[in-house]
């Protein structure tokens, strides 16, 4: 962690702090407790030689607030927004051996930038996970599921994009649940849009949180599985009608709290155990809804 405005490749990092990611710099040391400004994060990682058809993505869970990302000395992207995931394509920018990753993080609250004022503590840092995803063939990306009411229960609308340097012919996507499966061809442009019937599937609600297992598999022309995703999906609709929230077509009074999580030890970085404790306290208080604006 470095607070000076220096380029990663020319920086002497001998006196930098070694810090955990996910994390926020206010919890790394007492002297950064109220710091708002620019910090650098950097690390090296080793890679073997990649096949010629490999494509790669860097996935950041969240960086507060503005991030510039550099890989092996070259800028690969930027992102503004402290609580949303972003993905950067780094195909062709990795090399065998040692690779260098640097992230410039800026959490200044400026009147010309959103948010111009904050109603909560302005933590700074890479506060959710970072991963490098490498695929050596076609892979699923941006898989989205949506529940659509139908005459006999539901339909599941599935959309996805296929990432590949060269998109082969004959790709199909198989969607499965509880021993049933449906297949749809991938368009020549690498997109998928499918509607799958889910007859007699119970609707999800806080009182009856039924989740259906759903798998999405990418199949080659030879029927081999190239990639897959697994979901636990709740079929429900939410709408506003006459000033009231309607869940599954019926008025649903909300009883809840505004949840601004903040761990005394790690700030924005919450463990699964901490989140479970908070949710249990909300349920004991009779809540059926929670507003979490990040």
NURO-492107 format. One line per 4 residues: number of its first residue (from 1); their letters; for each residue x, y, z of N, C-alpha, C. Coordinates in pm, whole numbers, plus 32768, in hexadecimal, padded with zeros to 4 digits. Example, Ala and Ser with C-alpha at 12.3 -4.5 7.8 and 13.67 -1.06 7.14 Angstrom:
BEGIN
1> AS> 8527,7DC7,830C,84CE,7E3E,830C,8528,7EB6,830C  8505,7F1F,82C4,8557,7F96,82CA,850A,8003,8313
//
This chain:
BEGIN
1> XXXX> 8056,7F89,8000,8000,8000,8000,8059,807A,8000  8044,80D3,7F9E,809B,8148,7F8F,8044,81C1,7F73  8062,8231,7FB3,800E,82A8,7FA5,8046,830E,7F44  80BD,82FA,7F10,80F5,835C,7EB3,80C4,8341,7E26
5> XXXX> 80C3,83AA,7DD4,809C,839C,7D48,8117,8370,7CFA  812B,82EF,7CEF,819E,82B9,7CA9,816F,8249,7C4D  81B7,8235,7BDD,8198,81C6,7B85,81CA,8145,7BC3  817C,80DC,7BB0,819A,805D,7BF1,8224,8029,7BCF
9> XXXX> 824A,802E,7B50,82C7,7FEE,7B27,8342,8037,7B5E  8333,80B9,7B7A,83A6,8105,7BAB,83A6,8115,7C42  8343,80DF,7C86,8337,80F2,7D16,8391,8091,7D62  83D5,80C5,7DC5,841F,8070,7E21,83BF,8044,7E8E
13> XXXX> 839B,7FC5,7E8D,8333,7F94,7EE8,836B,7F55,7F67  83E8,7F6F,7F83,8427,7F2E,7FF5,83E1,7F51,8078  83AC,7FCB,8082,836E,7FF7,80FF,82D4,7FFA,80F6  829C,7FBC,808F,820B,7FB3,8087,81D7,7F53,80F2
17> XXXX> 815A,7F66,8116,8119,7F09,8171,80E8,7E8E,8126  80F5,7E18,8163,80B3,7DA0,8130,802B,7D97,8174  7FC0,7D9B,8123,7F3A,7DA6,815C,7EDF,7D3D,811E  7E74,7D16,8167,7E14,7CB6,8130,7DB2,7CF9,80D0
21> XXXX> 7D8F,7CB2,8068,7D23,7CD8,800D,7CC4,7C62,8006  7C41,7C74,8021,7BF8,7CF1,8037,7C21,7D39,80B8  7C18,7DBD,80B3,7C39,7E0D,8126,7C21,7EA0,810A  7C28,7EF3,8172,7C1F,7F85,8165,7C95,7FC1,81AF
25> XXXX> 7CCE,802D,8176,7D4A,805E,81B0,7D38,809E,8238  7CBD,80C9,825B,7CA8,8100,82E1,7CC4,8099,834E  7CBB,8017,832C,7CD3,7FAE,838E,7D5F,7F72,8382  7DAF,7FA2,8323,7E37,7F6C,8314,7E97,7FA6,837B
29> XXXX> 7E81,8025,839F,7ED7,8065,8403,7E8F,80E0,8438  7EAB,8103,84B5,7E64,8172,84F5,7E7A,81F7,84AD  7EF1,8208,846F,7F0E,8288,842E,7EBB,829F,83B0  7E76,8238,837D,7E21,8248,8308,7D8D,8252,832D
33> XXXX> 7D71,8266,83AC,7CE8,8257,83DE,7C85,82B4,8399  7CAB,832F,837A,7C4E,838D,833B,7C82,83BA,82B3  7CDD,836E,8277,7D19,8398,81F9,7CB6,838D,8185  7CAB,83F7,8137,7C65,83F7,80B7,7CC6,8426,804D
37> XXXX> 7CDC,83D4,7FE7,7D3B,83F8,7F80,7D57,8384,7F23  7DD4,837D,7EF4,7DFD,831A,7E91,7E5F,82B9,7ECF  7E47,8238,7EBA,7EA2,81CF,7EE7,7EC0,8171,7E73  7F30,812C,7E7E,7F56,80C5,7E1C,7F5C,803D,7E60
41> XXXX> 7F28,7FD8,7E1C,7F37,7F4D,7E43,7F86,7F07,7DD5  7FE1,7EAE,7DFA,8030,7E69,7D94,8055,7DDE,7DC4  8061,7D81,7D66,8091,7CFB,7D86,80C2,7CB6,7D07  810E,7C4B,7D1B,813B,7BF7,7CAC,80F8,7B6F,7CB7
45> XXXX> 80E9,7B2D,7C45,80B7,7AA5,7C44,80F7,7A5C,7BCF  8104,79D8,7BDE,8148,7986,7B7A,80E2,793E,7B22  8103,7932,7AA2,80AE,78EA,7A44,8104,7894,79E8  80D0,781F,79C8,810E,77CD,795F,80E5,7806,78D6
49> XXXX> 8125,77D7,786F,8102,7803,77E8,8073,77DB,77C8  8027,7835,778C,7F9A,781D,776C,7F8B,77F1,76DB  7F27,779C,76BF,7F0D,7777,7633,7EE7,77F1,75E0  7EF8,77E5,755E,7EDD,7855,7504,7E4B,787E,7506
53> XXXX> 7DF0,7821,7525,7D60,7840,7524,7D2C,786C,75AC  7D83,7884,760C,7D57,78A9,7693,7D26,793A,7696  7CBB,7951,76E2,7C93,79DA,76FE,7C87,79EB,7795  7C9F,7A66,77C4,7CAD,7A7E,7853,7C60,7AFA,787E
57> XXXX> 7C2C,7AF4,78F9,7BE1,7B64,7933,7C11,7B7B,79C2  7C1D,7BFA,79E9,7C32,7C20,7A74,7BAC,7C4C,7AAC  7B81,7C0E,7B18,7AFF,7C2D,7B55,7B15,7C6B,7BDF  7AE0,7CE4,7BF2,7AE9,7D2B,7C71,7A5D,7D30,7CAE
61> XXXX> 7A50,7CFF,7D2A,79CE,7D03,7D6D,79A0,7D8F,7D8A  79F9,7DE6,7DB9,79D9,7E74,7DD2,7A57,7EBC,7DFF  7A65,7F37,7DCE,7AD3,7F8F,7DF4,7A97,8018,7E10  7AB0,804E,7E86,7A78,80D1,7EA9,7AE6,813D,7EA3
65> XXXX> 7ADA,81A2,7E44,7A61,81BA,7DF7,7A81,81B1,7D60  7AF4,81E8,7D3B,7B20,81EA,7CAF,7BA0,8199,7CA3  7BA8,8145,7C3B,7C1C,80EC,7C2C,7C55,80F7,7BA0  7CDA,80FF,7B97,7D25,80EB,7B1C,7D76,806C,7B2D
69> XXXX> 7D71,8012,7ACB,7DB1,7F90,7AD7,7E1E,7F83,7A6C  7E94,7F57,7A98,7F08,7F47,7A40,7F3B,7EB8,7A4A  7F5A,7E7D,79D8,7F91,7DF6,79D3,8011,7DFA,7980  807F,7DD0,79BF,8102,7DD1,797E,8123,7E5A,7943
73> XXXX> 8102,7EC3,7990,8126,7F4B,796A,80C7,7F8F,790C  8060,7F4B,78DA,8001,7F86,787B,7F78,7F91,78BD  7F34,8000,78A7,7EAD,8012,78DE,7E4C,7FB7,7893  7DFE,7F6A,78DF,7D9E,7F0D,78A2,7D0E,7F37,78B9
77> XXXX> 7CF7,7FA0,790A,7C6F,7FCE,791D,7C5F,8021,799B  7BE8,8059,79AA,7BC6,80A8,7A20,7B33,8092,7A41  7B0E,80B8,7ABA,7A82,80A6,7AE5,7A62,810C,7B50  79EA,8147,7B46,79B8,81A6,7BA9,7939,816F,7BE7
81> XXXX> 7934,816D,7C6B,78C2,8134,7CB4,78F4,80D4,7D1C  78DF,80F5,7D9B,7924,80AD,7E05,78EC,8028,7E2D  7875,8000,7DFB,7835,7F87,7E2E,7800,7F2D,7DC0  7834,7F3A,7D48,7808,7EE5,7CDA,787F,7E97,7CA1
85> XXXX> 7863,7E1A,7C7A,78C9,7DC6,7C3E,78EC,7DF9,7BB3  796B,7DE9,7B8A,7992,7E07,7B01,79F8,7DA1,7AD2  79F6,7D89,7A4E,7A4A,7D23,7A10,7A98,7D64,799E  7B1B,7D48,7998,7B72,7D7F,7931,7BAB,7D0E,78DD
89> XXXX> 7BA4,7D1C,785A,7BDD,7CBA,77FF,7C74,7CD0,77F6  7CC2,7C6A,781C,7D54,7C75,7817,7D8F,7C0C,77BB  7D40,7BDE,7759,7D71,7B7E,76F8,7DE9,7BB8,76AD  7E54,7B6A,76A5,7ECB,7B94,765F,7F27,7BEE,76AF
93> XXXX> 7F02,7C10,772A,7F53,7C6A,777C,7F9E,7C22,77EC  7F8B,7B9F,77F7,7FD4,7B4E,7858,804E,7B11,7815  80B1,7AE9,7866,812B,7AAF,782F,8157,7A3B,7886  81A5,79DC,784E,81DB,7970,78A2,823A,79A8,790A
97> XXXX> 8235,796E,7982,828E,799D,79EC,8249,7A03,7A45  8293,7A6B,7A6C,8262,7ACE,7ACB,8211,7B39,7A86  8199,7B4F,7AB8,8142,7BBB,7A8A,812F,7C20,7AFA  811D,7C9F,7AD6,8111,7D0B,7B37,8086,7D4A,7B2B
101> XXXX> 8040,7D52,7B99,7FBC,7D90,7B9F,7FC1,7E06,7BFE  7F90,7E7A,7BD2,7F8A,7EF1,7C26,7F01,7F32,7C18  7ECB,7F61,7C88,7E47,7FA1,7C88,7E53,8025,7CD4  7E30,8091,7C8F,7E29,8116,7CCD,7D9A,812C,7CFD
105> XXXX> 7D8A,814B,7D7D,7D06,815B,7DB9,7CF9,81E9,7DEF  7C8A,8229,7DCF,7C6F,82B3,7DF7,7BE6,82B8,7E3B  7BE4,82DB,7EBB,7B64,82E0,7F03,7B3C,836F,7F29  7B74,83D2,7EE6,7B52,845C,7F09,7ABF,847B,7EEA
109> XXXX> 7A7C,84BC,7F47,79F2,84E7,7F34,79F4,8575,7EFE  79E0,8584,7E7C,79E9,8605,7E3A,795D,8638,7E16  794C,86BB,7E15,78C7,86F3,7DF6,78A3,86DF,7D64  7904,86C2,7D0F,78EA,86AB,7C81,78DB,8618,7C60
113> XXXX> 78E4,85C1,7CC3,78D9,8532,7CAD,786B,84F9,7D04  782C,8490,7CD3,77CA,8446,7D24,7814,83E2,7D7B  77F6,83D3,7DFC,7794,8424,7E46,77D5,84A5,7E7B  7794,8519,7E6A,77D0,8596,7E97,77D4,85A2,7F2F
117> XXXX> 777D,855A,7F74,7781,8559,8005,775E,84CD,8034  778B,84AB,80A9,777B,8421,80DA,7730,8421,815D  76D4,83C2,816B,768D,83B2,81E9,76C5,8340,823C  7739,830E,8214,7779,829F,825B,780F,82B0,824C
121> XXXX> 785E,8261,8292,78EE,8273,8294,792A,8250,820C  7984,82A4,81DC,79BD,8294,8156,7A3B,823E,815B  7A26,81BB,8162,7A98,8160,815D,7AD6,8161,80D2  7B57,8143,80CC,7B9C,813A,804B,7BE6,80B7,803F
125> XXXX> 7BEA,8081,7FC5,7C37,8007,7FAF,7BF0,7FA4,7F56  7C2E,7F2F,7F46,7BF5,7EBF,7EFB,7BAF,7E68,7F63  7B2D,7E80,7F74,7AE9,7E45,7FE7,7A9A,7DC7,7FC5  7AA1,7D97,7F49,7A6D,7D12,7F27,7AD6,7CCA,7ED4
129> XXXX> 7ABF,7C4B,7EB7,7B27,7BF6,7E80,7B52,7C1B,7DF3  7BCB,7BED,7DCF,7C03,7BFE,7D49,7C29,7B74,7D16  7C06,7B57,7C99,7C28,7AD5,7C5F,7C53,7AE5,7BCF  7CAA,7A8C,7BA3,7CD4,7A84,7B18,7C95,7A07,7ADD
133> XXXX> 7C47,7A18,7A71,7C00,79A9,7A33,7C3E,7990,79A9  7C6B,7916,7993,7CA9,78F1,7914,7C5C,787C,78D8  7C30,788A,785D,7BE9,7820,7816,7C35,7800,7797  7C44,777F,777B,7C8E,7754,7704,7C31,772C,7693
137> XXXX> 7BB5,7756,769B,7B52,773A,7633,7AD8,778F,764B  7A6C,7778,7603,79F2,77C6,7619,79C0,77B8,76A9  798E,7825,76E1,795E,7823,776C,78E4,787B,777A  7896,7862,77E3,781D,78AF,7800,7842,7932,7843
141> XXXX> 77FB,799B,781F,780E,7A1E,785F,7787,7A64,7868  7779,7AB8,78CE,76FF,7B08,78E2,7681,7AB2,78E0  7683,7A43,7929,760D,79EE,7932,75A4,7A33,798A  752B,7A42,7956,74C0,7A85,79A0,7443,7A2E,79A0
145> XXXX> 7403,7A25,7A15,7387,79D9,7A25,7318,7A38,7A50  72A1,7A25,7A16,722F,7A79,7A3B,71B0,7A24,7A3D  7161,7A33,7AA5,70E2,79EA,7AB1,7075,7A34,7A65  702B,79EB,7A11,6FBE,7A25,79C2,6F3F,79D4,79DF
149> XXXX> 6ED4,7A13,7A13,6E59,79C9,7A2D,6E22,798C,79AC  6DF1,7911,79B8,6DB6,78C9,7946,6D31,788F,7970  6CE8,7854,7911,6C62,7820,792D,6C67,77AF,7992  6CCC,775B,7989,6CDA,76EB,79E8,6D58,76FB,7A3B
153> XXXX> 6D5F,7767,7A85,6DD3,777A,7ADB,6E2F,77E7,7AA7  6EA4,77BC,7A74,6F0A,781D,7A51,6F52,77F6,79D0  6F93,785A,7996,6FFC,7843,7935,707C,7883,796B  70ED,7845,794B,716E,787B,7973,71AF,78B5,78F5
157> XXXX> 71C1,7938,78F5,7207,797A,7887,729C,7979,78A4  72E8,793C,784B,7379,792D,785C,73BE,7976,77EA  7418,79CE,780B,746A,7A11,77A6,74FD,7A03,77CD  7553,7A03,7769,75E3,79F5,7782,762F,7A23,7706
161> XXXX> 76AF,7A3A,771B,770B,7A58,76AF,7779,79EF,76B0  77A7,79C6,763A,7813,7965,7632,7894,79AE,760E  78F6,79A2,7666,7979,79DD,764E,79D3,7979,7608  7A10,79A0,7599,7A6E,7949,7552,7ABA,799D,74ED
165> XXXX> 7B3B,797E,74DB,7B88,79C3,7474,7B54,799E,73EA  7B36,791E,73D7,7AF9,78EE,735B,7A80,789B,7381  7A09,78C8,735D,798E,7884,7384,7976,780E,7327  797B,7793,735B,7965,771E,7305,78D1,770D,72E3
169> XXXX> 78B5,76C0,727D,782C,76A2,7256,77F1,7636,72B2  776D,7634,72BA,7728,75C8,72FF,7720,75D3,7395  7740,7647,73CF,7736,7655,7460,76A4,7657,748C  7689,7617,74FD,7603,7615,7538,7610,762E,75CF
173> XXXX> 75A4,765B,7609,759D,766C,769A,7531,7612,76D0  7554,75C4,7739,74F5,756A,777A,74D2,75A4,7803  7450,75B0,781D,741E,75E5,789B,73D6,7574,78E3  7401,7557,795D,73C9,74E5,79A5,739A,7508,7A30
177> XXXX> 7339,74B7,7A61,7307,74C8,7AE8,72BB,744A,7B11  72E0,740E,7B82,729A,739A,7BBA,7285,732B,7B53  72EF,730A,7B0A,72E8,729C,7AAC,72AF,72BD,7A24  727C,7337,7A11,7248,7361,798F,72AF,73BB,794B
181> XXXX> 72AE,73BC,78C6,730C,7412,787F,72D0,7442,77FC  72FE,74B7,77D2,72D6,74F5,7754,7355,7528,7710  7352,7529,768B,73C6,7558,7640,739D,75C3,75DD  73F8,7623,75C9,73E2,768E,7569,7466,76A6,751F
185> XXXX> 745F,76C1,749D,74DB,76DF,7454,750D,776C,7473  7590,777D,746A,75CD,7800,7479,75CA,7846,73F1  75A8,78C5,73F1,75A0,790F,7372,762B,791D,7334  7632,7937,72B1,76B6,7948,7271,7709,79B7,72B0
189> XXXX> 76C8,7A19,72ED,7712,7A84,732F,773D,7A64,73BC  771A,79EE,73EF,7745,79C6,7474,76E5,79EB,74E3  7666,7A01,74C5,7604,7A26,752B,75A0,79B5,7540  7568,79AF,75B9,7500,794E,75DA,7489,7997,7614
193> XXXX> 7411,7972,75E8,7394,79A2,7623,7332,792F,761F  730C,78FB,7696,72B6,7884,769D,7246,789B,7700  71D4,7857,76E9,7164,7853,7747,714A,77C1,7769  7154,77A1,77E9,7148,7716,7816,70CE,770A,7871
197> XXXX> 7072,76AA,7859,6FFD,769B,78AF,7021,765C,7936  6FEA,7696,79A0,6FF7,765D,7A27,6F6A,764F,7A5E  6F23,75E6,7A35,6E98,75D3,7A5C,6E90,75B0,7AF1  6E2C,75EC,7B33,6E0C,75C8,7BBE,6E7F,75DF,7C1E
201> XXXX> 6EDB,7638,7BFE,6F48,765A,7C5B,6F15,76BD,7CC2  6F26,76A3,7D44,6EF4,7700,7DAA,6F38,7788,7D9E  6EEB,77F1,7DBB,6F23,7878,7DBA,6F77,788E,7E37  6FDE,78E0,7E28,7032,7904,7E9A,6FF2,7976,7EE7
205> XXXX> 6FFC,796F,7F6C,6FD6,79DE,7FC3,702A,79D4,8042  7033,7A3F,8091,707F,7A34,810F,7048,79C8,816B  6FC3,79B2,8169,6F89,794C,81BF,6FA1,78BF,8188  6FA9,78B3,8103,6FBF,7831,80C2,702D,7842,8058
209> XXXX> 70A9,7846,8083,7118,7867,8027,7144,77EF,7FD3  70EB,77C4,7F79,710C,7751,7F25,7173,7779,7EBC  71DE,772B,7EB2,7247,7743,7E50,7254,76C8,7DF6  724E,76DC,7D75,725B,766F,7D14,72EB,7666,7CE4
213> XXXX> 7326,75EE,7CE2,73AD,75E0,7CAC,73AB,75EF,7C14  7402,7642,7BDE,7409,7659,7B4F,749B,764E,7B23  74B5,75FE,7ABC,753A,75F7,7A81,7534,762A,79F2  759B,7671,79C9,75A9,76A3,7941,762E,7671,790C
217> XXXX> 7629,761E,78A1,76A1,75E1,786B,76B4,7608,77D9  7730,7625,77B5,7753,7641,772A,7788,75C1,76EC  774A,7596,767D,776D,7518,763C,77AE,7531,75B6  7817,74E3,759A,7854,74E6,7515,77FE,7495,74B4
221> XXXX> 781E,749E,7434,77D3,7452,73D0,77DC,73BD,73EC  784B,7390,7428,785E,7302,7449,781D,72DC,74CE  77D0,7339,750B,7782,7322,7586,77D8,7322,7604  7856,7346,75FC,78A7,7353,7674,7887,73D8,76B9
225> XXXX> 7893,73D9,773F,7875,7451,778D,78F1,74AA,7790  78E2,7525,775B,7951,7584,7757,7954,75DE,77D2  78DF,75FD,780A,78D7,7655,787F,7850,7640,78C0  7844,7662,7940,77C3,7653,7983,77B7,76B5,79F7
229> XXXX> 773B,76D4,7A1D,771A,7727,7A90,76AC,76E1,7ADF  76AB,76F7,7B63,7644,76BE,7BBA,7602,772E,7C0A  757E,7728,7C16,7532,778F,7C5C,74CA,774D,7CB7  74A5,7794,7D22,742E,7775,7D71,73D0,77EB,7D5D
233> XXXX> 7364,77D6,7D10,7314,7845,7CDC,7289,7848,7D18  725F,78BE,7D43,71D8,78D1,7D78,717E,7912,7D11  710F,78D1,7CEF,70B1,7907,7C8E,7052,7967,7CD5  7058,79E8,7CAF,6FFF,7A4B,7CEC,6FFA,7AC6,7C93
237> XXXX> 6F92,7B16,7CA5,6F86,7B98,7C63,6F76,7C03,7CCD  6FB0,7C77,7CB4,6FA4,7CE9,7D0D,6F7A,7D61,7CBA  6F14,7DA9,7CE7,6EE2,7E1B,7C9C,6EA7,7E81,7CFC  6EA1,7EFE,7CCE,6E5C,7F68,7D17,6DD5,7F82,7CD6
241> XXXX> 6D68,7F7C,7D25,6CE2,7F96,7CF3,6C96,7FE8,7D5B  6C64,805C,7D32,6C17,80AF,7D8E,6C63,80D9,7E09  6CE5,80EC,7DFB,6D36,8116,7E6C,6D5B,80A7,7ECB  6D3F,802A,7EA7,6D60,7FB8,7EFC,6DBB,7F57,7EB3
245> XXXX> 6E10,7F16,7EFE,6E62,7EAA,7EC7,6E0B,7E2D,7EB9  6E10,7DF0,7E43,6DCA,7D72,7E2B,6E31,7D04,7E13  6E25,7C99,7E60,6E79,7C23,7E4F,6E24,7BB4,7E16  6E4B,7B81,7DA3,6E00,7B17,7D5F,6D6D,7B3E,7D49
249> XXXX> 6D58,7BBF,7D27,6CD3,7BEE,7D06,6C7C,7C15,7D7A  6CAE,7C0A,7DF5,6C5E,7C2A,7E6B,6CA2,7C98,7EBD  6C51,7CF3,7EFA,6C8E,7D5B,7F4F,6CE3,7D1B,7FBD  6D55,7D56,7FD6,6DB1,7D1C,8038,6DEA,7D8D,808E
253> XXXX> 6DB2,7DA2,8106,6DE9,7E0B,815F,6E78,7DE9,8189  6ECE,7E4D,817F,6F5B,7E39,81A2,6F75,7E68,8230  6FBC,7E17,827C,6FEB,7E3A,8302,7081,7E21,8303  70CE,7E8C,8308,715D,7E75,82FE,71B1,7EE4,8336
257> XXXX> 7232,7EDE,8319,7293,7F3E,834C,72ED,7F68,82D8  7330,7FD9,82EC,739B,8003,8292,741E,7FCB,82C9  7460,7F7B,827A,74D5,7F2F,82A8,7554,7F6C,826F  759F,7FB1,82C3,7622,7FE8,829E,768A,7F98,82EA
261> XXXX> 76C1,7F32,82AA,771A,7ED9,82F5,77A3,7F1A,8307  77DF,7EFA,837A,785E,7F37,839F,789A,7EE3,840F  7902,7E98,83F0,7942,7E44,8455,79A8,7E96,84A4  79A9,7E8A,8529,7A0D,7ED4,8578,7A9D,7EB1,8551
265> XXXX> 7AB2,7E35,8523,7B3A,7E0B,8504,7B62,7E1A,8473  7B02,7E0E,8416,7B25,7E0B,8388,7AD4,7E6C,8332  7A81,7EC1,836E,7A38,7F25,8321,79D1,7EE7,82C5  79DE,7F03,8243,797D,7ED1,81E1,7987,7E3C,81CA
269> XXXX> 79F4,7DFE,81F3,7A09,7D70,81D7,79C5,7D1E,8244  7957,7CDE,8220,7909,7C91,827F,791A,7BFC,8264  792D,7BAE,82CE,7935,7B1E,82BF,78A8,7AE3,82B2  78A0,7A68,8280,781F,7A24,8276,77DF,7A16,8301
273> XXXX> 7830,79FE,8366,77FB,79EF,83EE,77BF,7A72,8420  7801,7AE3,8403,77CB,7B65,842E,7747,7B84,83E8  7740,7B67,8366,76C5,7B81,831B,7654,7B29,834F  7672,7AA9,8369,760C,7A4E,839C,75D8,7A7D,8424
277> XXXX> 7631,7AAE,847A,7606,7AE1,84FC,75A8,7B56,84EC  75CA,7BB4,8494,7575,7C29,847E,74EC,7C01,8446  74EB,7BA4,83E6,746B,7B79,83AC,7414,7B35,8414  7450,7AE4,8469,7402,7AA3,84D2,73C6,7B09,8532
281> XXXX> 7411,7B73,8552,73DB,7BDC,85A9,7366,7C22,8566  736F,7C3A,84E4,7300,7C79,849B,7284,7C20,849E  7297,7B9F,8488,7225,7B43,8489,71E5,7B3F,8514  7237,7B3D,857C,7201,7B3C,8605,71B0,7BBB,8621
285> XXXX> 71D4,7C2A,85E0,718B,7CA7,85F3,710C,7CAE,859E  70F2,7C47,854C,7079,7C44,84FB,7088,7C80,8471  7103,7C95,8443,7117,7CD0,83BF,70FB,7C6A,8350  70C0,7C9A,82E3,70B4,7C47,826A,70F7,7C8C,81F3
289> XXXX> 713C,7CFB,820B,717F,7D44,81A1,71F7,7D8D,81DD  7257,7DAA,8185,72CC,7DF8,81B1,72F6,7E50,813D  7317,7ECC,815C,734D,7F27,80F8,73E4,7F32,810F  742F,7F07,80A9,74C1,7F10,80B2,74EF,7F5D,8036
293> XX> 750E,7FDD,8046,7527,8030,7FD1,75B3,801D,7F98  7601,7FC5,7FD2,767A,7F98,7F8B,768C,7F03,7F9C
//
